[in-house]
């Protein structure tokens, strides 16, 4: 019980509850059920993307191209819908998942086979993906009147009073809870991030594991690409530009260690919810939304400092135990 109370997840839950209580003390309507559902829906894309980014960071990598993947996949889905408006939505979703996974695989292969640093690879593909959007669209937008009602209506459809977009975030979280906790791949993510050398001795292919992390990250970015474009009924080159910062911030705030090997899916989700609540609360408390990037950046710095301090403290505890064992 004490361990749970000291965990990053418990701390974040407490911070989120205090934050919501403070906002509600001035604006009671903020905690109305309908508004809380809206907050969850607004935050759902960030939740899905943060889960994908968490997989990559756990393996000591980072994916700076997720927002560009989102934008390119979203544009491809929008253009397919314009060309074939009668195509069923499940087919569009499969296309989004597959196309996003393929873009993620490009990152993974470059990291795995060519041993290029992940930050360099994804910084390059970030720009390449945006360039491809411009080439295939000729710089033009795909607007709401060109999209079919089924295409734009799917993420907004309600099931038990909650939009499909939010349900997809919940389902994604449930699936990746299982992937991380109950599958060999999930355990390999932690092993590779925690100690790559030891992982090799345990028979784990480090590069291949990182490759699959990028594939999963790309797949979730592709899914979010369709959902984003459909929800806002527009596709263009600069969609979600700069969103990479928020994705990484959600992971770091949630306790995903940048050095890899530490963190949980729940932490990434709570980090995303924390940022989502702040984003939705800024207009309510009269602060310009343009401060959101500054707040996200500050949150990253504070969270990284917190993680580093916690890591050093843990290291000192391990050393003390080792010394005690030697003396004994």
MARMI-114332 format. One record per residue (C-alpha): x, y, z. Coordinates in nm, 4 decimals. Each point is the difference from the previous one (the first is absolute). Example, Ala and Ser with C-alpha at 12.3 -4.5 7.8 and 13.67 -1.06 7.14 Angstrom:
2
ATOM        c1        c2        c3
ATOM    1.2300   -0.4500    0.7800
ATOM    0.1370    0.3440   -0.0660
***
This chain:
328
ATOM        c1        c2        c3
ATOM    0.0000    0.0000    0.0000
ATOM    0.2822    0.2422    0.0913
ATOM    0.1749   -0.0788   -0.3287
ATOM   -0.3151    0.0862   -0.1953
ATOM   -0.0389    0.3298    0.1856
ATOM    0.3610    0.0920   -0.0812
ATOM   -0.0292   -0.0864   -0.3710
ATOM    0.0030    0.2618   -0.2752
ATOM   -0.3477   -0.1100   -0.1083
ATOM   -0.1447    0.0629    0.3476
ATOM    0.1722    0.3387    0.0137
ATOM   -0.1433    0.0943   -0.3394
ATOM   -0.3487   -0.1104    0.0985
ATOM    0.0271    0.2205    0.3086
ATOM    0.1270    0.2970   -0.2025
ATOM   -0.2772   -0.0419   -0.2574
ATOM   -0.2678   -0.0178    0.2706
ATOM    0.1372    0.3123    0.1710
ATOM    0.0186    0.1820   -0.3338
ATOM   -0.3580   -0.0922   -0.0886
ATOM   -0.1169    0.1010    0.3493
ATOM    0.1702    0.3403   -0.0283
ATOM   -0.1570    0.0643   -0.3396
ATOM   -0.3400   -0.1200    0.1209
ATOM    0.0162    0.2317    0.3025
ATOM   -0.0127    0.2961   -0.2384
ATOM   -0.1903   -0.1570   -0.2886
ATOM   -0.2284   -0.2823    0.1237
ATOM   -0.1171   -0.0758   -0.3539
ATOM    0.3453   -0.1357   -0.0785
ATOM   -0.0726   -0.3213    0.1929
ATOM   -0.3416   -0.0545   -0.1564
ATOM   -0.0108   -0.3534   -0.1484
ATOM   -0.0553    0.1313   -0.3529
ATOM    0.3036    0.2277    0.0250
ATOM    0.2200   -0.2746    0.1441
ATOM   -0.0973   -0.2200   -0.2965
ATOM    0.0996    0.2869   -0.2292
ATOM    0.3363    0.0279    0.1753
ATOM    0.0577   -0.3748   -0.0413
ATOM   -0.0979    0.0206   -0.3677
ATOM    0.2289    0.2973   -0.0633
ATOM    0.2862   -0.1837    0.1708
ATOM   -0.0602   -0.3353   -0.1714
ATOM    0.2378    0.0617   -0.2954
ATOM    0.2761    0.0937    0.2431
ATOM   -0.0697   -0.3111    0.2103
ATOM    0.0290   -0.2298   -0.3028
ATOM    0.3182    0.1691   -0.1214
ATOM    0.1571    0.0051    0.3480
ATOM   -0.0532   -0.3762    0.0296
ATOM    0.1801   -0.0491   -0.3311
ATOM    0.2840    0.2320    0.0970
ATOM    0.0338   -0.1801    0.3339
ATOM    0.0736   -0.3274   -0.1824
ATOM    0.2856    0.1677   -0.1864
ATOM    0.1467    0.1860    0.2979
ATOM   -0.0015   -0.3170    0.2088
ATOM    0.2509   -0.1467   -0.2481
ATOM    0.2381    0.2993    0.0332
ATOM   -0.1222    0.1573   -0.3249
ATOM   -0.2210    0.2959   -0.0838
ATOM   -0.2432    0.0668   -0.2856
ATOM   -0.0101    0.3651   -0.1029
ATOM   -0.1955   -0.0833   -0.3164
ATOM   -0.3303   -0.1064    0.1586
ATOM   -0.1827    0.3244   -0.0770
ATOM    0.1296   -0.0038   -0.3585
ATOM   -0.1085   -0.3627   -0.0335
ATOM   -0.3405    0.1069    0.1309
ATOM   -0.0225    0.2804   -0.2565
ATOM    0.1109   -0.2132   -0.2963
ATOM   -0.2265   -0.2933    0.0862
ATOM   -0.2893    0.2375    0.0613
ATOM    0.0513    0.1607   -0.3413
ATOM    0.0180   -0.3418   -0.1702
ATOM   -0.3235   -0.1087    0.1707
ATOM   -0.1717    0.3266   -0.0967
ATOM    0.1089   -0.0315   -0.3637
ATOM   -0.1173   -0.3627   -0.0120
ATOM   -0.3371    0.1093    0.1388
ATOM   -0.0300    0.2725   -0.2635
ATOM    0.0819   -0.2487   -0.2774
ATOM   -0.2143   -0.2829    0.1429
ATOM   -0.2674    0.1576    0.2247
ATOM   -0.1865   -0.3283    0.0366
ATOM    0.2955   -0.1885    0.1464
ATOM   -0.1013   -0.1479    0.3397
ATOM    0.1511    0.1629    0.3076
ATOM    0.1549   -0.3268    0.1280
ATOM    0.2007   -0.0138   -0.3240
ATOM    0.1159    0.3607    0.0537
ATOM    0.1084   -0.0906    0.3552
ATOM    0.1951   -0.3031   -0.1253
ATOM    0.1693    0.2199   -0.2609
ATOM    0.0891    0.2559    0.2683
ATOM    0.1450   -0.2670    0.2302
ATOM    0.1963   -0.1687   -0.2794
ATOM    0.1313    0.3210   -0.1561
ATOM    0.1021    0.1417    0.3367
ATOM    0.1703   -0.3275    0.0913
ATOM    0.1893    0.0075   -0.3317
ATOM    0.1288    0.3508    0.0736
ATOM    0.1008   -0.1150    0.3469
ATOM    0.1760   -0.2997   -0.1556
ATOM    0.2111    0.2387   -0.2096
ATOM    0.1258    0.1588    0.3218
ATOM    0.0525   -0.3401    0.1584
ATOM    0.2007   -0.1416   -0.2906
ATOM    0.2284    0.3030   -0.0130
ATOM    0.0650   -0.0289    0.3736
ATOM    0.0355   -0.3795   -0.0031
ATOM    0.1876   -0.0770   -0.3202
ATOM    0.2011    0.3197   -0.0505
ATOM    0.0476    0.0726    0.3737
ATOM   -0.0774    0.3687   -0.0530
ATOM   -0.0900    0.1791    0.3261
ATOM   -0.3804    0.0095    0.0397
ATOM   -0.0094    0.3753    0.0569
ATOM    0.1813    0.0565   -0.3316
ATOM   -0.2198   -0.2470   -0.1897
ATOM   -0.3302    0.1379    0.1249
ATOM    0.1108    0.3607   -0.0354
ATOM    0.0643   -0.0789   -0.3661
ATOM   -0.3226   -0.1928   -0.0601
ATOM   -0.1912    0.2756    0.1796
ATOM    0.0904    0.2326   -0.2863
ATOM   -0.0265   -0.2659   -0.2715
ATOM   -0.3551   -0.0966    0.0968
ATOM   -0.1096    0.3650   -0.0068
ATOM    0.1618    0.0368   -0.3409
ATOM   -0.1854   -0.3034   -0.1331
ATOM   -0.3296    0.1547    0.1121
ATOM    0.0773    0.3092   -0.2060
ATOM    0.0941   -0.2117   -0.3034
ATOM   -0.3100   -0.2228   -0.0005
ATOM   -0.2415    0.2832    0.0775
ATOM    0.1794    0.2688   -0.2016
ATOM   -0.0334    0.2178    0.3067
ATOM   -0.3813   -0.0059   -0.0163
ATOM   -0.2333   -0.0603    0.2940
ATOM   -0.2658   -0.2678    0.0199
ATOM   -0.3004    0.1700    0.1592
ATOM   -0.3194   -0.1139    0.1697
ATOM   -0.2233    0.0332   -0.3079
ATOM    0.2253   -0.2465   -0.1866
ATOM   -0.0201   -0.2679    0.2703
ATOM   -0.2888   -0.2424    0.0378
ATOM   -0.2318    0.0303    0.3043
ATOM    0.0962   -0.3525    0.1111
ATOM    0.3719    0.0880   -0.0122
ATOM   -0.0352    0.3095    0.2185
ATOM   -0.2789   -0.1371    0.2165
ATOM    0.1667   -0.3162    0.1298
ATOM    0.2244    0.1540    0.2725
ATOM   -0.2892    0.2193    0.1177
ATOM   -0.2629   -0.2756    0.0251
ATOM   -0.1140   -0.0607    0.3585
ATOM   -0.0032   -0.3373    0.1748
ATOM   -0.1551    0.0177    0.3484
ATOM    0.0451    0.3770   -0.0064
ATOM    0.3730   -0.0175   -0.0764
ATOM    0.1393    0.0751   -0.3486
ATOM    0.1648   -0.2811   -0.1960
ATOM    0.3279    0.1959    0.0087
ATOM    0.0135   -0.0314    0.3786
ATOM   -0.0987   -0.3677   -0.0135
ATOM    0.2859   -0.0685   -0.2415
ATOM    0.2437    0.1609    0.2441
ATOM   -0.1370   -0.2215    0.2789
ATOM    0.0248   -0.3137   -0.2168
ATOM    0.3543    0.0911   -0.1060
ATOM    0.1002    0.0433    0.3642
ATOM   -0.1508   -0.3381    0.0924
ATOM    0.1782   -0.1784   -0.2867
ATOM    0.3388    0.1478    0.0833
ATOM   -0.0385   -0.0723    0.3707
ATOM   -0.0101   -0.3649   -0.1055
ATOM    0.2818    0.0379   -0.2549
ATOM    0.2346    0.1536    0.2567
ATOM   -0.0905   -0.2171    0.2978
ATOM   -0.0828   -0.3379   -0.1520
ATOM    0.2000   -0.0505   -0.3198
ATOM    0.3663   -0.0845   -0.0701
ATOM    0.0235    0.3119   -0.2186
ATOM   -0.1041    0.2233    0.2883
ATOM    0.2575   -0.1577    0.2289
ATOM    0.2600    0.0379   -0.2763
ATOM   -0.0692    0.3748   -0.0162
ATOM    0.0938    0.0344    0.3674
ATOM    0.3005   -0.2307   -0.0310
ATOM    0.1424    0.1863   -0.3001
ATOM   -0.0539    0.3384    0.1610
ATOM    0.1253   -0.1039    0.3411
ATOM    0.3208   -0.1727   -0.1102
ATOM    0.0581   -0.0718   -0.3716
ATOM    0.3145   -0.2079    0.0696
ATOM   -0.1797   -0.2244    0.2460
ATOM   -0.2917   -0.0271   -0.2433
ATOM    0.2362   -0.1360   -0.2663
ATOM    0.1290   -0.2640    0.2420
ATOM   -0.3623   -0.0911    0.0720
ATOM   -0.0528   -0.0710   -0.3697
ATOM   -0.1912    0.3201   -0.0841
ATOM    0.0710    0.1691   -0.3332
ATOM    0.0334    0.3663    0.1017
ATOM   -0.0336    0.1473   -0.3491
ATOM   -0.3003   -0.2159   -0.0869
ATOM   -0.1732    0.0922    0.3247
ATOM    0.0531    0.3696   -0.0710
ATOM   -0.1305   -0.0575   -0.3533
ATOM   -0.3282   -0.1386    0.1344
ATOM   -0.0300    0.2917    0.2410
ATOM    0.0181    0.2389   -0.2971
ATOM   -0.2550   -0.2081   -0.1921
ATOM   -0.2471    0.0183    0.2897
ATOM    0.0671    0.3716    0.0418
ATOM   -0.0604    0.0583   -0.3713
ATOM   -0.3149   -0.2103    0.0043
ATOM   -0.1525    0.2086    0.2790
ATOM    0.1089    0.3216   -0.1727
ATOM   -0.1746   -0.1218   -0.3161
ATOM   -0.3209   -0.0783    0.1872
ATOM    0.0100    0.3436    0.1614
ATOM    0.0585    0.1539   -0.3429
ATOM   -0.3352   -0.1219   -0.1277
ATOM   -0.1793    0.0903    0.3236
ATOM    0.1543    0.3485    0.0056
ATOM   -0.0867    0.0825   -0.3619
ATOM   -0.3503   -0.1440    0.0315
ATOM   -0.0746    0.1795    0.3242
ATOM    0.1163    0.3420   -0.1191
ATOM   -0.1173   -0.0621   -0.3582
ATOM    0.3142    0.1369   -0.1627
ATOM    0.3340   -0.1338   -0.1245
ATOM    0.3017    0.2127   -0.0908
ATOM    0.3799    0.0035    0.0206
ATOM    0.0405    0.1589    0.3435
ATOM   -0.2529   -0.2064    0.1960
ATOM    0.1245   -0.0716    0.3547
ATOM    0.3259    0.1848   -0.0683
ATOM    0.1957    0.0269    0.3237
ATOM   -0.2182   -0.2611    0.1715
ATOM    0.3131   -0.2091    0.0569
ATOM    0.0792    0.2148    0.3032
ATOM   -0.3317   -0.0797    0.1669
ATOM    0.0366   -0.3724   -0.0698
ATOM    0.3452   -0.0142    0.1565
ATOM   -0.1152    0.2217    0.2869
ATOM   -0.2875   -0.2384    0.0783
ATOM    0.2419   -0.2942    0.0163
ATOM    0.2622    0.1757    0.2107
ATOM   -0.2574    0.1466    0.2395
ATOM   -0.1463   -0.3494    0.0307
ATOM    0.3345   -0.1383    0.1171
ATOM    0.1279   -0.1584   -0.3217
ATOM    0.3771    0.0310    0.0434
ATOM    0.1712    0.1584   -0.3005
ATOM    0.2935   -0.2360    0.0638
ATOM   -0.2382   -0.2928   -0.0586
ATOM   -0.1020   -0.3076    0.1929
ATOM   -0.2317    0.1705    0.2491
ATOM   -0.3601    0.1159   -0.0075
ATOM   -0.3530   -0.1262   -0.0547
ATOM   -0.2863    0.0398   -0.2441
ATOM   -0.2095    0.1401    0.2843
ATOM    0.2641    0.2654    0.0617
ATOM   -0.0084    0.1092   -0.3667
ATOM   -0.3809    0.0178    0.0122
ATOM    0.0017    0.2067    0.3189
ATOM    0.2642    0.2314   -0.1462
ATOM   -0.2229    0.0534   -0.3041
ATOM   -0.3043    0.0639    0.2202
ATOM    0.1980    0.2517    0.2056
ATOM    0.0895    0.1959   -0.3142
ATOM   -0.3530   -0.0397   -0.1358
ATOM   -0.1532    0.1483    0.3140
ATOM    0.2431    0.2913   -0.0103
ATOM   -0.0773    0.0602   -0.3683
ATOM   -0.3748    0.0041    0.0642
ATOM    0.0347    0.2076    0.3170
ATOM    0.2114    0.2788   -0.1523
ATOM   -0.2909    0.1764   -0.1766
ATOM   -0.2178   -0.0484    0.3092
ATOM    0.2475    0.1761    0.2295
ATOM    0.0709    0.2714   -0.2545
ATOM    0.3499   -0.1075   -0.1110
ATOM    0.0884    0.0055   -0.3694
ATOM    0.0256   -0.3483   -0.1565
ATOM    0.3278    0.1166   -0.1541
ATOM    0.1521   -0.0554    0.3445
ATOM   -0.0668   -0.3716   -0.0410
ATOM    0.3329   -0.0659   -0.1752
ATOM    0.1878    0.1869    0.2718
ATOM   -0.1814   -0.1988    0.2670
ATOM    0.0746   -0.3274   -0.1816
ATOM    0.3676    0.0904   -0.0294
ATOM    0.0230    0.0964    0.3659
ATOM   -0.1771   -0.3218    0.0967
ATOM    0.2583   -0.2037   -0.1953
ATOM    0.2919    0.1722    0.1759
ATOM   -0.1559   -0.0440    0.3445
ATOM   -0.0935   -0.3637   -0.0660
ATOM    0.3458   -0.0889   -0.1351
ATOM    0.1610    0.1642    0.3038
ATOM   -0.2362   -0.1931    0.2271
ATOM    0.0796   -0.3269   -0.1804
ATOM    0.3751    0.0645    0.0185
ATOM   -0.0164    0.0764    0.3705
ATOM   -0.2077   -0.3107    0.0642
ATOM    0.2491   -0.2059   -0.2004
ATOM    0.2957    0.1300    0.1989
ATOM   -0.1811   -0.0682    0.3260
ATOM   -0.0793   -0.3536   -0.1140
ATOM    0.3640   -0.0464   -0.0968
ATOM    0.1182    0.1101    0.3431
ATOM   -0.2423   -0.2447    0.1643
ATOM    0.1361   -0.2863   -0.2137
ATOM    0.3592    0.0942    0.0878
ATOM   -0.0811    0.0137    0.3705
ATOM   -0.1591   -0.3454   -0.0182
ATOM    0.3041   -0.1328   -0.1859
ATOM    0.2342    0.1471    0.2611
ATOM   -0.2090   -0.1449    0.2806
ATOM    0.0101   -0.3396   -0.1676
ATOM    0.3794    0.0195   -0.0396
ATOM    0.0513    0.1058    0.3599
ATOM   -0.2298   -0.2716    0.1200
***
